[in-house]
Amino acid sequence: MKVTLAQKKHELGDKEENLTIVKEAAEKESTDLLVFPELFLTGYKLRDQLWYEAEEIPGPSSKYISDIAVENETCIICGMPEKIKDEARLRNTALLATSDGELYRYRKSYAVNFGPFEEKRYFEGDPGLPVFETPVGKIGIVICYDVFFPELTKSYSLQNVDIIAVISGSPSVTREFFQKIIPARAIETTSFVLFSNLLGREENTFFWGGAEVISPAGRSLGRAKLFEEDMLNVEIDLDMIEKYRKGRPVISDTRPEMMYRAADISSERRRF
């Protein structure tokens, strides 16, 4: 199957323009899975404008992306701020629109709130870890800071996902971390990992791009340019996953009692 990671500059606060980018990419690329980065619909550093740009799902933008997916017989992942009725804070959400008209969503688990980031002012973290059965395989999604918590991707691998999509808004100062940790997540889950990162400048923040497709063996199957627009097209063979999982049985060898113990330790730490 063909996967495409769209590394395009977005327009901060201009949903109409960003939706046009999604539409043009879907029409041009003829791909099975098209992936855009974290908060691509609106841009990242909107601050209080997020309240006005966020939408419920389904809503105007998600329905539009769904129509694009159906018309072009592709699946599309795109980051957006999500509004939930009667809730005070938003969700940092990855929308998944499938070629057969289904709309799914993953909500970021860990809102990042250190250094230049202030997500907790606007976003609530969500504990859900859904796996999506799609026409192109079983997909799990994490968003940016989530990838530093291996229990999330481990949970997906225990549900036998084929693909883990990591959509991100990583600035250039964190590039080294992501370039090391993304292959590790592929190796420990024996899944294909797709990394799609924002590109361009927002105020004093520079997003570096660097989209990449990693095999279940941790090998790079394709990497986009740094700090430049690019469209990364890679053919992946999901039938290879079984081979990797038999050769390195980290999923079948997982001991549930160790995960329970880790949860107990985390709860104990929070008491102090």
N, C-alpha and C positions, 0 to 999 in steps of 0.2 A: 504494500500500500504506500501511497505517497503522502508525506506530511510536509506542510509548509509553515514556516515560522516567519511571520510578517514583521520585519524590522523597519518600520516607517515612522517618521516624525509626526507626532500628533499636534493638534492645536489646543492649547490650554483653554478649557471652558467653552469649546465650540463643538458640541455634539454632532451637529449637522455635518460639519467638515469631516469629523472622525468617522462617522457612519459612511460617508462617501468613500473614504479610504478602504473601509471594510468591504464595501460593495465592489469597488474596482478590483481589489485583490482577488475576491472570490470569482469574479467574472474572467479574470486574466489567467489565473494559475491552474485551473482544472485539477484540483487536488482533493484527496479524501478527507483530510483534516487540516484546517487552517487556524493557526493560533496567534492571538494578539496578547500584548503584555497586561500587567496589572493596571487597572484604572485607565485603560486606553481610551475608553469612551469619552472621558472628561479631562484627562490629565491628572497629575498627582497633587500638585501644590495649590489647590483651590481654596484651602482654608474654609472660612464660613460660607463661601459660595457653594460648597458641597451640599448644604441643606436644600438649595434651590435646584441643583442639577440632578440630585439623586432621584431615582424612579423605583416604583414597585415593579415586581416581576410576577406576571406579565405586565408590560407597560409599553409605551410607544417605541422605545429603542429596542427592547428585547423582541418585540413582535416584528420589527423591521429586520433585525438580524436573522430571526427565524425564517422570514420570507426569503431572504438572500440565500440561506442555507438550503432551503427546499428547491428554489429555482436553479441553483447551481449544483445540486446533488452533492453537497459537501457537509461536513460538520464544522462548526465554528466555535472557538473558545475566545471570549473577550472579557476583559476586566471592566467593572463598572461599580459606582456607588449605588447601593440598594437601600431604598426606603421601605420600612415595615410599618404598616398601619398601627397607630396607637403606641408606637415605641419611640423613645426619646432620642436614641442614637441609631446611626446608620450601620450598615454592614458593608465591608469591603468584599465584593462578590466577583466570582468568575462565572459568567454565563456560558452555558453549553447549549448550543442550538444544533439539532441533528438534521440530517438530510431527509428524515421521515417526519419532520414537523414537531418533534418533542423538544420541550424547553426544560433544561435542568440548571441547577445552580450549586456552587460550592461557596460557602462563606468563610472568609479568612479566620483561622483559629486564634492566631496570636497577633494582636494589634501591637505594633512596635512603637515604643515611647521613650527613646533615648537618643542622645546626640541631636541631629537635626530633625528627628521624627517626632510627631505629636499626634499619632493616630488615635490614641485613646480619648482625645478631646472630641472626636467625631464618631469613631467606630467602636462597636462592641464586638469582642471576639465571640466566635460561635463554636461549640464543641462537636458539631456534626462532622462525620467522615463518610459521606456517601460515595458509593461506587456506581458508575453509570454504565449500563448496558447499551451500547450504541451500535449502529451498523458497521462501525470500523473496529469494534472490540470493546473490552472493558477498560474504562478510563477512571483514574483517580486524579484529583487536582489539589495542589497546594499553592499558596500565594506567598512569595518572597520570604519573609522572616520565618514562616512555617517550616521551611526546609531545614532549619537548624534544629528541629525537634524530630529526631528519627523515628519516634514512636508513631508519628502520623503516617509516614510512608511505609513503615513496617506494618501498620494496620491494613494498609491497602494491599501489600504483598500477600498478607494472610488471607485476603479475599480474592487472590489470584488475578489481580489486574494485569493487563497487558502493557498499558501506558500510564506513566505518571507525568502529568503536565505541570510544570513549575512556571507560573507567570509572575513577573517580578517588576519592581520599580527600584532596582539596585543602582545607587549612584556610583561614580567612579571610585570613590574612596573604599568601597566594599568589594570591588571587582575580584581581588585576590581570594577572598573568602569563598565567593560563589564558584570561582573556577576550580577550587579544590573540593568543595562539598558536593557539587552536582554529580560528578562521577562516582563519588562514594555512595550516594543514594541509589544509583543504578546498580552498583556492585552488590550492595547489601539487600536489595529487593529483587534482583535478577529480573528487572523490568526495563523497558525502554523509557528513558527520561527525556522529555522535551523541555528545554529552557528558553523562555521568551521574555526578553527584558526591554524596558522602555529605552528610547533613544532621544537624545536632544537635550536642550537646556531649559530649565524652569528656574527663573531667578538665578540664584547662585549655585544651583544643583545641576550637575552634568550626569546624565544617564548614558551608559557606555554601550548599550546594545549587547553584542556578543552572543546572540542566539546560538543554541547548540543542540544537537541530537546525540544522545549517548546510548550505546548498546547495553544490553544486560550484562556484558562483560566489562563495562566501564570504559569502552573505547569510543572515541569521538567519531561519529559517522558523517559529520558536517558541522562547520562553524561559520557563522556570519562575520562580517567585518566589524571592527571596533570603531565606534563613533561615526559610522556612516550608514546611510540607508542601504538595506539589502533585503532580498527575499531568499530565504534558505529552503531549498527543496531537497528532500531526502527520501529515498525508498527504504522502507523497513519491512522485514519479514517476520511477522508475528509467530510463524511456525518455529522459529529458532528459539523461542523462549523455553519450550519444554527441554530442549537440549541443555541450555544453560542451567536450568533448575535441577536437572538430574546430575549434572557435573558438579554443581556447588549447591547442595541441598539446604540452604539457609532457611528456607520456608518450612520444609518438613521437619527440620531439626529444631525449630523454635520450641522452647519450653515455656508454656503458659505461666508456670509458677514463678519464673524469673520476671516476667512482665508484671505479675501481681505484686511481687516484692518491690519492684521499682516504683509502682504506684504507692505502696505503703510508705516507702522512704520519702517520696515527694510529699505525702500528706504530713509526715512527721516533721519535715523541715519547715513547713508552713506554720506550724504551731509556735515557732520561736521567732 
